[in-house]
């Protein structure tokens, strides 16, 4: 199914390529992704690597039919690409966009990482919809299973909003803006946002709900 009737399901571990390609296509015009990578093929390559090596092994990915996807990192130590995957991606970045792309990516990653809260939290790395699927509430449906899960667990959610057009959507889901900044000279603005678990006030609670994550369907 596509559009408003798209099926929301959790990605299987082997679906990293499909998830990376779909989210990468959705982020082709994202201000920070475009500024960092400059090339749509490179954006997809980066999201493929991150889906394979970070978000599916240490978090979860989700599909909204063939219209969009999301990637989450679950509470715990911060994870990143391994050395081999980092070198492979950096080589492709230099090939497709020049050495400046590596510098830009490093600056963005450092700026994002330095602002992450020290308390345990879930991290919404990305949620993206293809242009034809936007404006019909599908993004909120895509996030709902995990937001409900973290509410039940008493776990806050952190994200970096890289597109000002999404601000009202995130606020409607309970996210509160924390800081707007430029991750590097010449970079577009980014706003960090925190969503306290609903029903738990503004404080942090660190218990994880029994029964684990929502099942794949």
Backbone as CSV, one residue per row, in Angstrom:
resi,resn,N_x,N_y,N_z,CA_x,CA_y,CA_z,C_x,C_y,C_z
1,UNK,0.832,-1.197,0.000,0.000,0.000,0.000,0.871,1.253,0.000
2,UNK,0.330,2.318,-0.524,1.028,3.585,-0.536,0.114,4.667,0.004
3,UNK,0.700,5.842,0.261,-0.085,6.977,0.719,-0.628,6.776,2.113
4,UNK,-1.826,7.320,2.356,-2.403,7.316,3.692,-2.667,5.911,4.215
5,UNK,-2.806,4.925,3.321,-3.090,3.557,3.744,-1.839,2.693,3.851
6,UNK,-0.668,3.295,3.747,0.572,2.525,3.786,0.688,1.742,5.082
7,UNK,1.177,0.521,4.974,1.380,-0.324,6.144,2.631,0.110,6.894
8,UNK,2.500,0.307,8.188,3.636,0.651,9.037,4.197,-0.650,9.610
9,UNK,5.467,-0.921,9.345,6.056,-2.161,9.838,7.517,-1.938,10.186
10,UNK,8.006,-2.782,11.090,9.403,-2.724,11.481,10.272,-3.417,10.433
11,UNK,11.431,-2.837,10.141,12.342,-3.395,9.149,13.051,-4.620,9.702
12,UNK,13.208,-5.611,8.866,13.996,-6.792,9.219,15.482,-6.442,9.113
13,UNK,16.354,-7.175,9.814,17.790,-6.847,9.801,18.404,-6.803,8.404
14,UNK,17.919,-7.648,7.493,18.498,-7.684,6.165,17.969,-6.629,5.214
15,UNK,17.098,-5.742,5.680,16.497,-4.737,4.804,17.216,-3.395,4.856
16,UNK,18.474,-3.407,5.246,19.216,-2.156,5.375,19.344,-1.408,4.047
17,UNK,19.507,-2.141,2.950,19.661,-1.477,1.659,18.365,-0.772,1.249
18,UNK,17.239,-1.482,1.377,15.954,-0.889,1.014,15.636,0.305,1.899
19,UNK,15.908,0.185,3.194,15.636,1.292,4.108,16.531,2.485,3.800
20,UNK,17.821,2.222,3.586,18.739,3.311,3.277,18.392,4.020,1.990
21,UNK,18.008,3.250,0.967,17.649,3.868,-0.305,16.386,4.712,-0.188
22,UNK,15.398,4.192,0.541,14.135,4.912,0.666,14.307,6.200,1.460
23,UNK,14.975,6.118,2.593,15.183,7.324,3.406,16.122,8.287,2.686
24,UNK,17.138,7.738,2.014,18.040,8.604,1.262,17.319,9.378,0.176
25,UNK,16.393,8.712,-0.528,15.605,9.410,-1.554,14.734,10.490,-0.930
26,UNK,14.172,10.196,0.250,13.329,11.183,0.933,14.132,12.393,1.387
27,UNK,15.431,12.207,1.642,16.282,13.282,2.142,17.088,13.975,1.045
28,UNK,16.767,13.709,-0.210,17.552,14.286,-1.304,17.581,15.805,-1.260
29,UNK,16.492,16.426,-0.805,16.425,17.885,-0.753,16.504,18.430,0.672
30,UNK,16.828,17.571,1.636,16.965,18.046,3.012,18.128,19.041,3.093
31,UNK,17.949,20.176,3.753,19.007,21.198,3.741,20.359,20.706,4.241
32,UNK,20.392,20.004,5.364,21.673,19.557,5.902,22.263,18.421,5.068
33,UNK,21.434,17.465,4.657,21.940,16.367,3.833,22.509,16.905,2.523
34,UNK,21.790,17.833,1.901,22.277,18.390,0.632,23.552,19.188,0.851
35,UNK,23.604,19.991,1.899,24.803,20.781,2.170,26.003,19.885,2.441
36,UNK,25.789,18.795,3.158,26.890,17.914,3.535,27.391,17.092,2.355
37,UNK,26.465,16.439,1.639,26.861,15.442,0.648,26.815,15.941,-0.797
38,UNK,25.929,16.883,-1.089,25.827,17.516,-2.399,25.322,16.594,-3.513
39,UNK,25.408,15.294,-3.358,25.074,14.341,-4.423,24.023,13.357,-3.913
40,UNK,22.867,13.220,-4.604,21.833,12.286,-4.134,22.327,10.850,-3.990
41,UNK,23.226,10.416,-4.860,23.762,9.053,-4.747,24.571,8.900,-3.465
42,UNK,25.265,9.941,-3.085,26.054,9.889,-1.862,25.165,9.913,-0.623
43,UNK,24.067,10.653,-0.687,23.112,10.647,0.419,22.579,9.235,0.641
44,UNK,22.232,8.551,-0.434,21.733,7.177,-0.310,22.810,6.252,0.227
45,UNK,24.033,6.419,-0.245,25.121,5.569,0.230,25.343,5.742,1.731
46,UNK,25.262,6.987,2.197,25.449,7.247,3.624,24.339,6.604,4.446
47,UNK,23.102,6.740,4.000,21.997,6.151,4.752,22.037,4.624,4.699
48,UNK,22.494,4.052,3.589,22.656,2.597,3.542,23.656,2.132,4.603
49,UNK,24.809,2.788,4.644,25.844,2.396,5.600,25.352,2.526,7.036
50,UNK,24.672,3.620,7.325,24.185,3.839,8.680,23.097,2.837,9.049
51,UNK,22.211,2.528,8.102,21.177,1.532,8.385,21.808,0.178,8.663
52,UNK,22.790,-0.225,7.861,23.410,-1.546,7.987,24.245,-1.684,9.250
53,UNK,25.044,-0.652,9.561,26.068,-0.799,10.585,25.718,-0.170,11.926
54,UNK,24.684,0.687,11.956,24.358,1.371,13.215,22.909,1.132,13.630
55,UNK,21.968,1.568,12.790,20.595,1.674,13.279,19.846,0.348,13.317
56,UNK,20.048,-0.537,12.366,19.376,-1.835,12.471,20.044,-2.747,13.504
57,UNK,21.378,-2.779,13.619,21.968,-3.619,14.670,21.735,-3.103,16.095
58,UNK,21.689,-1.779,16.272,21.655,-1.206,17.626,20.381,-0.422,17.919
59,UNK,19.455,-0.432,16.996,18.198,0.274,17.182,17.109,-0.412,16.396
60,UNK,16.382,0.357,15.603,15.340,-0.239,14.775,15.052,0.673,13.601
61,UNK,14.581,0.056,12.515,14.145,0.793,11.347,12.689,0.478,11.075
62,UNK,12.015,1.406,10.432,10.587,1.252,10.166,10.269,1.704,8.746
63,UNK,9.312,1.036,8.133,8.821,1.393,6.805,7.382,1.879,6.900
64,UNK,7.057,2.846,6.053,5.667,3.214,5.782,5.391,2.802,4.347
65,UNK,5.046,1.538,4.156,4.879,1.006,2.816,6.126,1.252,1.996
66,UNK,5.948,1.778,0.793,7.074,2.166,-0.058,7.233,3.678,-0.097
67,UNK,6.646,4.376,0.902,6.596,5.833,0.881,7.568,6.513,1.834
68,UNK,8.106,5.789,2.809,8.970,6.456,3.766,9.548,5.480,4.768
69,UNK,10.458,6.001,5.561,11.101,5.156,6.568,11.641,5.993,7.705
70,UNK,11.988,5.309,8.786,12.549,5.958,9.966,13.629,5.059,10.556
71,UNK,14.603,5.676,11.216,15.659,4.941,11.902,15.808,5.482,13.313
72,UNK,15.883,4.540,14.254,15.999,4.861,15.675,17.257,4.221,16.255
73,UNK,17.844,4.913,17.229,18.879,4.323,18.077,18.319,4.249,19.483
74,UNK,18.455,3.090,20.094,17.839,2.869,21.393,18.769,3.312,22.515
75,UNK,18.259,3.508,23.724,19.107,4.003,24.817,20.320,3.113,25.037
76,UNK,21.437,3.752,25.342,22.682,3.027,25.571,23.852,3.839,25.057
77,UNK,25.034,3.238,24.996,26.212,3.956,24.505,26.015,4.440,23.078
78,UNK,26.596,5.580,22.778,26.491,6.110,21.426,27.220,5.188,20.451
79,UNK,26.580,4.896,19.334,27.145,4.012,18.320,27.499,4.802,17.070
80,UNK,28.494,4.316,16.358,28.875,4.943,15.099,29.341,3.890,14.113
81,UNK,29.660,4.328,12.914,30.194,3.418,11.918,31.543,2.878,12.373
82,UNK,31.821,1.625,12.074,33.128,1.061,12.354,34.180,1.652,11.426
83,UNK,35.440,1.322,11.704,36.543,1.923,10.962,36.479,1.587,9.477
84,UNK,36.207,0.334,9.145,36.191,-0.072,7.737,35.053,0.618,6.995
85,UNK,33.851,0.620,7.610,32.712,1.265,6.971,32.935,2.763,6.821
86,UNK,33.570,3.384,7.814,33.849,4.812,7.742,34.806,5.124,6.600
87,UNK,35.864,4.333,6.467,36.834,4.556,5.395,36.194,4.354,4.022
88,UNK,35.354,3.327,3.902,34.696,3.070,2.620,33.779,4.223,2.241
89,UNK,33.018,4.722,3.218,32.117,5.842,2.928,32.907,7.106,2.622
90,UNK,33.985,7.336,3.361,34.803,8.526,3.117,35.404,8.498,1.716
91,UNK,35.835,7.318,1.273,36.398,7.210,-0.075,35.352,7.546,-1.123
92,UNK,34.139,7.074,-0.909,33.078,7.370,-1.873,32.722,8.845,-1.837
93,UNK,32.764,9.450,-0.659,32.479,10.875,-0.541,33.491,11.689,-1.334
94,UNK,34.766,11.337,-1.213,35.802,12.057,-1.946,35.598,11.889,-3.443
95,UNK,35.237,10.671,-3.858,35.048,10.394,-5.283,33.885,11.186,-5.871
96,UNK,32.763,11.248,-5.146,31.552,11.859,-5.691,31.424,13.350,-5.392
97,UNK,31.998,13.798,-4.267,31.763,15.188,-3.865,33.021,15.921,-3.435
98,UNK,34.169,15.264,-3.499,35.413,15.925,-3.134,35.704,15.826,-1.643
99,UNK,36.940,16.144,-1.249,37.327,16.014,0.170,36.534,16.910,1.104
100,UNK,35.956,17.981,0.568,35.162,18.857,1.429,33.974,18.158,2.042
101,UNK,33.448,17.148,1.362,32.298,16.420,1.893,32.663,15.699,3.185
102,UNK,33.875,15.172,3.253,34.325,14.487,4.468,34.408,15.487,5.617
103,UNK,34.986,16.656,5.347,35.079,17.685,6.389,33.693,18.106,6.853
104,UNK,32.776,18.323,5.903,31.428,18.751,6.284,30.735,17.681,7.138
105,UNK,30.863,16.429,6.735,30.229,15.349,7.500,30.809,15.261,8.906
106,UNK,32.110,15.423,9.033,32.737,15.375,10.358,32.258,16.523,11.232
107,UNK,32.112,17.703,10.661,31.649,18.852,11.427,30.211,18.652,11.906
108,UNK,29.360,18.157,11.019,27.962,17.933,11.393,27.867,16.875,12.477
109,UNK,28.583,15.772,12.307,28.534,14.690,13.290,29.015,15.168,14.653
110,UNK,30.104,15.931,14.683,30.628,16.430,15.958,29.657,17.399,16.617
111,UNK,29.055,18.283,15.824,28.113,19.253,16.392,26.878,18.563,16.947
112,UNK,26.383,17.549,16.238,25.227,16.808,16.730,25.583,16.049,18.009
113,UNK,26.689,15.336,17.974,27.061,14.505,19.114,27.308,15.297,20.379
114,UNK,27.874,16.490,20.251,28.194,17.293,21.432,26.959,17.825,22.130
115,UNK,25.825,17.786,21.451,24.588,18.332,22.024,23.644,17.259,22.545
116,UNK,23.989,16.011,22.359,23.124,14.944,22.857,23.093,14.958,24.384
117,UNK,21.938,14.763,25.001,21.855,14.803,26.466,22.585,13.627,27.095
118,UNK,23.157,13.822,28.275,23.878,12.728,28.931,22.958,11.658,29.505
119,UNK,21.708,12.007,29.792,20.776,11.040,30.350,20.368,10.029,29.281
120,UNK,20.047,8.805,29.684,19.566,7.813,28.710,18.345,8.331,27.943
121,UNK,18.349,8.089,26.648,17.263,8.565,25.789,17.251,7.731,24.516
122,UNK,16.113,7.747,23.848,16.018,7.196,22.503,16.349,8.308,21.517
123,UNK,16.967,7.926,20.409,17.399,8.912,19.420,16.704,8.647,18.090
124,UNK,15.905,9.589,17.647,15.283,9.507,16.338,16.241,10.122,15.333
125,UNK,16.996,9.267,14.658,17.987,9.746,13.715,17.339,10.357,12.485
126,UNK,16.351,9.680,11.954,15.751,10.176,10.728,14.359,9.629,10.528
127,UNK,13.501,10.460,9.978,12.200,10.029,9.461,11.981,10.816,8.179
128,UNK,11.693,10.093,7.093,11.552,10.761,5.811,10.494,10.123,4.944
129,UNK,9.773,10.959,4.222,8.749,10.510,3.291,9.077,11.021,1.895
130,UNK,8.755,10.216,0.885,8.877,10.693,-0.479,7.919,11.867,-0.697
131,UNK,8.253,12.801,-1.572,7.437,14.016,-1.721,5.956,13.757,-1.941
132,UNK,5.606,12.759,-2.739,4.190,12.515,-3.041,3.397,12.029,-1.842
133,UNK,4.081,11.561,-0.791,3.390,11.002,0.374,3.268,12.003,1.520
134,UNK,3.765,13.198,1.349,3.774,14.165,2.446,2.437,14.887,2.578
135,UNK,2.214,15.403,3.778,1.037,16.227,4.010,-0.232,15.471,4.321
136,UNK,-0.145,14.167,4.601,-1.343,13.374,4.879,-1.273,12.637,6.213
137,UNK,-0.349,13.042,7.066,-0.252,12.445,8.387,0.516,11.145,8.440
138,UNK,1.155,10.747,7.327,1.850,9.465,7.304,3.095,9.476,8.187
139,UNK,3.773,10.618,8.246,4.956,10.694,9.097,4.630,10.448,10.565
140,UNK,3.528,11.019,11.033,3.120,10.795,12.421,2.767,9.335,12.657
141,UNK,2.087,8.711,11.703,1.772,7.280,11.832,3.034,6.437,11.865
142,UNK,4.022,6.821,11.073,5.273,6.080,11.028,6.001,6.111,12.371
143,UNK,5.897,7.214,13.076,6.588,7.357,14.363,5.789,6.819,15.535
144,UNK,4.495,6.647,15.377,3.631,6.341,16.513,4.015,5.071,17.262
145,UNK,4.334,3.942,16.602,4.643,2.734,17.390,5.787,2.934,18.371
146,UNK,6.862,3.612,17.933,8.002,3.788,18.822,7.757,4.890,19.841
147,UNK,7.034,5.933,19.481,6.711,6.958,20.483,5.861,6.357,21.599
148,UNK,4.891,5.519,21.236,4.085,4.858,22.260,4.949,3.947,23.123
149,UNK,5.890,3.262,22.476,6.784,2.372,23.222,7.611,3.154,24.242
150,UNK,8.214,4.271,23.798,9.041,5.039,24.728,8.210,5.727,25.793
151,UNK,6.969,6.103,25.479,6.082,6.635,26.519,5.851,5.587,27.604
152,UNK,5.543,4.369,27.187,5.280,3.305,28.162,6.526,2.984,28.980
153,UNK,7.708,3.141,28.350,8.962,2.851,29.050,9.440,4.016,29.900
154,UNK,8.826,5.194,29.743,9.282,6.366,30.478,10.593,6.914,29.952
155,UNK,10.836,6.787,28.648,12.110,7.190,28.045,11.895,8.411,27.149
156,UNK,12.694,9.467,27.311,12.583,10.635,26.434,13.187,10.347,25.061
157,UNK,12.820,11.171,24.094,13.300,11.021,22.720,13.980,12.311,22.285
158,UNK,15.123,12.153,21.637,15.916,13.286,21.161,16.012,13.243,19.641
159,UNK,16.012,14.410,19.009,16.240,14.476,17.567,16.872,15.803,17.209
160,UNK,17.436,15.847,15.992,17.872,17.096,15.384,16.982,17.354,14.171
161,UNK,16.242,18.441,14.218,15.374,18.808,13.108,16.192,19.595,12.092
162,UNK,16.408,18.988,10.916,17.247,19.608,9.899,16.448,20.363,8.846
163,UNK,15.143,20.405,9.009,14.306,21.108,8.023,13.247,21.912,8.763
164,UNK,13.286,23.241,8.700,12.328,24.071,9.440,10.868,23.743,9.127
165,UNK,10.585,23.205,7.944,9.197,22.893,7.592,8.613,21.811,8.486
166,UNK,9.479,21.044,9.164,9.000,19.953,10.015,8.758,20.379,11.457
167,UNK,9.043,21.628,11.770,8.975,22.067,13.164,7.590,21.854,13.763
168,UNK,6.553,22.255,13.051,5.192,22.138,13.587,4.788,20.677,13.753
169,UNK,5.252,19.811,12.853,4.933,18.385,12.959,5.514,17.808,14.241
170,UNK,6.781,18.098,14.486,7.417,17.568,15.692,6.787,18.146,16.958
171,UNK,6.470,19.424,16.934,5.819,20.022,18.108,4.470,19.358,18.374
172,UNK,3.742,19.034,17.311,2.464,18.362,17.475,2.583,16.973,18.076
173,UNK,3.758,16.365,17.937,4.017,15.040,18.515,4.595,15.122,19.922
174,UNK,4.761,16.338,20.429,5.220,16.497,21.799,6.671,16.887,21.962
175,UNK,7.387,17.136,20.863,8.781,17.561,20.956,8.859,19.046,21.305
176,UNK,9.873,19.380,22.086,10.092,20.762,22.519,11.462,21.196,22.005
177,UNK,11.504,22.357,21.336,12.770,22.860,20.803,13.716,23.222,21.939
178,UNK,15.001,22.880,21.778,16.010,23.185,22.780,17.007,24.236,22.299
179,UNK,17.545,24.055,21.094,18.584,24.970,20.610,18.573,24.966,19.085
180,UNK,18.704,26.141,18.496,18.902,26.254,17.062,20.332,26.738,16.820
181,UNK,21.053,26.055,15.959,22.472,26.329,15.757,22.862,25.969,14.331
182,UNK,24.046,26.427,13.928,24.637,26.053,12.650,25.774,25.074,12.942
183,UNK,25.703,23.839,12.469,26.714,22.847,12.843,28.098,23.114,12.289
184,UNK,28.223,23.993,11.308,29.520,24.359,10.734,29.344,25.678,10.003
185,UNK,30.430,26.399,9.752,30.307,27.646,8.991,29.665,27.401,7.630
186,UNK,28.623,28.169,7.334,27.929,28.035,6.072,26.843,26.990,6.042
187,UNK,26.711,26.197,7.110,25.697,25.145,7.149,24.326,25.726,7.470
188,UNK,23.255,25.085,6.975,21.907,25.532,7.339,21.644,25.327,8.839
189,UNK,20.630,26.003,9.373,20.329,25.852,10.792,19.706,24.503,11.113
190,UNK,19.962,24.057,12.331,19.421,22.804,12.868,18.846,23.119,14.243
191,UNK,17.732,22.486,14.577,17.130,22.673,15.898,17.083,21.343,16.631
192,UNK,17.704,21.284,17.804,17.579,20.095,18.635,16.232,20.129,19.344
193,UNK,15.634,18.944,19.517,14.320,18.847,20.137,14.284,17.637,21.066
194,UNK,13.590,17.790,22.178,13.444,16.722,23.165,11.960,16.476,23.402
195,UNK,11.600,15.209,23.470,10.216,14.841,23.765,10.183,14.074,25.086
196,UNK,9.719,14.709,26.181,9.564,13.959,27.431,8.510,12.876,27.247
197,UNK,8.653,11.750,27.935,7.619,10.714,27.821,6.284,11.226,28.317
198,UNK,5.260,11.047,27.529,3.948,11.551,27.897,3.391,10.775,29.072
199,UNK,2.783,11.523,29.985,2.262,10.903,31.189,3.265,10.806,32.302
200,UNK,4.528,11.261,32.024,5.579,11.172,33.034,6.126,12.535,33.422
201,UNK,5.482,13.610,32.965,5.987,14.932,33.287,7.230,15.235,32.477
202,UNK,8.037,16.182,32.955,9.230,16.606,32.232,10.492,15.939,32.751
203,UNK,10.408,15.117,33.771,11.595,14.469,34.307,11.952,13.229,33.516
204,UNK,13.130,12.723,33.764,13.586,11.516,33.105,13.243,10.298,33.947
205,UNK,12.781,9.254,33.272,12.618,7.941,33.890,13.333,6.948,33.000
206,UNK,14.122,6.053,33.559,15.051,5.272,32.761,14.695,3.801,32.677
207,UNK,13.539,3.392,33.175,13.164,1.992,33.071,12.742,1.668,31.655
208,UNK,13.002,0.436,31.216,12.596,-0.023,29.899,11.446,-0.998,30.075
209,UNK,10.401,-0.794,29.317,9.182,-1.582,29.486,9.451,-3.053,29.208
210,UNK,8.865,-3.928,29.984,8.992,-5.361,29.766,8.329,-5.738,28.461
211,UNK,8.864,-6.765,27.822,8.273,-7.243,26.580,8.958,-6.738,25.338
212,UNK,9.915,-5.783,25.500,10.706,-5.363,24.361,9.970,-4.452,23.412
213,UNK,10.494,-4.385,22.189,9.985,-3.451,21.192,8.758,-3.999,20.500
214,UNK,8.008,-3.120,19.817,6.899,-3.609,19.008,7.382,-4.657,18.004
215,UNK,6.605,-5.681,17.803,7.001,-6.781,16.922,6.998,-6.350,15.461
216,UNK,7.842,-7.013,14.662,7.803,-6.831,13.230,6.517,-7.442,12.691
217,UNK,5.942,-6.831,11.662,4.736,-7.370,11.050,4.857,-7.348,9.544
